[in-house]
């Protein structure tokens, strides 16, 4: 049985450092965006992570 998802096999969540690399900004910019509410993050096992869907939203222009 195959999965018909366009991002099948990719990670569901990214660390702040990975998200910064994907977005092409410094890790501090990612932290600031989370603090002011521009970027949504959640805690997973006491780590702050960003979902792949949230990164796609930001990369597509940031429309909520």
Backbone as JSON, one array per atom type, in Angstrom:
{
  "sequence": "XXXXXXXXXXXXXXXXXXXXXXXXXXXXXXXXXXXXXXXXXXXXXXXXXXXXXXXXXXXXXXXX",
  "N": [[0.84, -1.18, 0.0], [0.64, 2.16, -0.89], [1.48, 5.52, 0.0], [-0.24, 8.44, -0.77], [0.62, 11.02, -0.35], [2.07, 14.23, -0.91], [4.39, 14.87, 0.49], [5.33, 12.53, 1.58], [7.24, 10.62, 3.75], [8.92, 12.67, 4.53], [10.03, 14.73, 7.31], [7.71, 15.46, 9.95], [7.9, 17.46, 11.77], [10.13, 20.18, 12.52], [13.23, 21.21, 13.96], [14.17, 24.31, 15.58], [16.61, 25.19, 14.54], [16.78, 23.73, 12.13], [14.5, 24.75, 10.83], [15.26, 27.41, 10.57], [17.37, 27.16, 8.77], [16.01, 26.16, 6.52], [14.31, 28.32, 5.97], [16.17, 30.23, 5.46], [17.2, 32.07, 7.27], [18.54, 33.48, 10.34], [18.76, 31.59, 13.4], [17.92, 33.07, 15.6], [16.1, 34.82, 14.44], [13.99, 33.11, 13.84], [13.21, 32.37, 16.42], [12.37, 34.89, 17.34], [10.22, 35.38, 15.6], [8.46, 33.4, 16.47], [7.99, 34.29, 19.07], [6.63, 36.76, 18.63], [4.42, 35.88, 17.3], [4.24, 35.42, 14.58], [5.12, 33.06, 13.52], [4.1, 29.81, 14.08], [4.64, 27.5, 16.68], [5.19, 24.45, 18.53], [5.36, 22.51, 21.55], [7.1, 19.53, 21.8], [7.85, 16.77, 23.52], [9.21, 18.38, 25.38], [10.7, 19.99, 23.71], [10.86, 22.76, 21.51], [9.25, 22.87, 18.48], [8.62, 23.17, 14.93], [5.98, 22.72, 12.73], [5.86, 20.92, 9.6], [3.83, 21.75, 7.92], [3.39, 24.35, 8.81], [5.79, 25.58, 8.08], [5.55, 25.34, 5.3], [3.38, 27.07, 4.93], [4.49, 29.54, 5.61], [6.53, 29.73, 3.7], [4.98, 29.86, 1.42], [4.05, 32.4, 1.4], [2.96, 33.31, 3.72], [0.27, 33.67, 4.37], [-2.5, 33.43, 6.53]],
  "CA": [[0.0, 0.0, 0.0], [1.46, 3.36, -0.98], [0.92, 6.74, 0.54], [-0.38, 9.41, -1.85], [0.9, 12.36, 0.18], [3.18, 14.82, -1.65], [5.61, 14.92, 1.28], [5.46, 11.26, 2.28], [8.61, 10.3, 4.09], [9.6, 13.82, 5.11], [9.71, 14.92, 8.72], [6.48, 16.19, 10.26], [8.29, 18.61, 12.57], [11.52, 20.61, 12.37], [13.8, 21.97, 15.06], [14.34, 25.71, 15.24], [17.79, 25.31, 13.69], [16.41, 23.25, 10.79], [13.56, 25.7, 10.25], [16.04, 28.6, 10.19], [18.11, 26.82, 7.56], [15.04, 26.06, 5.42], [13.82, 29.66, 5.68], [17.29, 31.08, 5.07], [17.39, 33.14, 8.26], [19.23, 33.09, 11.55], [17.92, 30.93, 14.41], [17.32, 34.13, 16.43], [14.93, 35.35, 13.72], [12.92, 32.13, 14.02], [12.76, 32.54, 17.81], [11.65, 36.16, 17.41], [8.94, 35.2, 14.9], [7.6, 32.61, 17.35], [7.61, 35.15, 20.18], [5.65, 37.78, 18.23], [3.24, 35.21, 16.77], [4.28, 35.29, 13.12], [5.4, 31.66, 13.23], [3.53, 28.95, 15.13], [5.47, 26.38, 17.11], [4.6, 23.7, 19.62], [6.29, 21.71, 22.35], [7.08, 18.08, 21.64], [8.85, 16.2, 24.43], [9.89, 19.55, 25.98], [11.43, 20.75, 22.68], [10.06, 23.62, 20.66], [9.38, 22.43, 17.09], [7.74, 23.81, 13.95], [5.44, 21.69, 11.84], [6.16, 21.07, 8.17], [2.73, 22.54, 7.34], [3.62, 25.76, 9.16], [6.88, 26.06, 7.22], [4.99, 25.52, 3.95], [2.54, 28.27, 4.96], [5.39, 30.7, 5.61], [7.21, 29.77, 2.41], [4.0, 30.21, 0.39], [3.68, 33.81, 1.47], [2.59, 33.66, 5.07], [-1.18, 33.92, 4.57], [-3.12, 32.53, 7.54]],
  "C": [[0.89, 1.23, 0.0], [0.71, 4.55, -0.42], [0.89, 7.8, -0.56], [-0.17, 10.85, -1.38], [2.1, 12.94, -0.55], [4.48, 14.86, -0.84], [5.79, 13.65, 2.1], [6.93, 10.96, 2.52], [9.39, 11.45, 4.68], [9.22, 13.98, 6.56], [8.44, 15.76, 8.9], [6.79, 17.46, 11.03], [9.77, 18.9, 12.39], [11.97, 21.35, 13.62], [13.93, 23.43, 14.63], [15.53, 25.92, 14.31], [17.49, 24.85, 12.26], [15.47, 24.22, 10.09], [14.29, 26.96, 9.79], [16.79, 28.34, 8.9], [17.18, 26.77, 6.35], [14.56, 27.45, 5.0], [14.92, 30.62, 5.25], [17.51, 32.27, 5.99], [18.17, 32.59, 9.45], [18.26, 32.46, 12.54], [17.24, 31.97, 15.32], [16.08, 34.73, 15.77], [13.73, 34.42, 13.85], [12.34, 32.26, 15.43], [11.94, 33.82, 17.96], [10.28, 36.04, 16.74], [7.96, 34.39, 15.74], [7.09, 33.48, 18.49], [6.53, 36.15, 19.81], [4.41, 37.18, 17.57], [3.17, 35.08, 15.27], [4.45, 33.84, 12.69], [4.88, 30.83, 14.4], [4.46, 27.77, 15.41], [4.74, 25.65, 18.23], [5.67, 22.9, 20.34], [6.04, 20.23, 22.11], [8.21, 17.53, 22.49], [9.78, 17.28, 24.95], [10.77, 20.32, 25.0], [10.46, 21.58, 21.88], [10.31, 23.23, 19.21], [8.36, 23.15, 16.22], [7.28, 22.75, 12.98], [5.82, 21.98, 10.38], [5.08, 21.9, 7.49], [2.91, 24.02, 7.62], [4.75, 26.34, 8.31], [6.4, 26.26, 5.79], [4.14, 26.78, 3.88], [3.42, 29.52, 4.87], [6.09, 30.83, 4.26], [6.27, 30.15, 1.27], [3.52, 31.65, 0.49], [3.14, 34.23, 2.82], [1.12, 33.94, 5.31], [-1.73, 32.93, 5.58], [-4.49, 32.16, 7.14]]
}
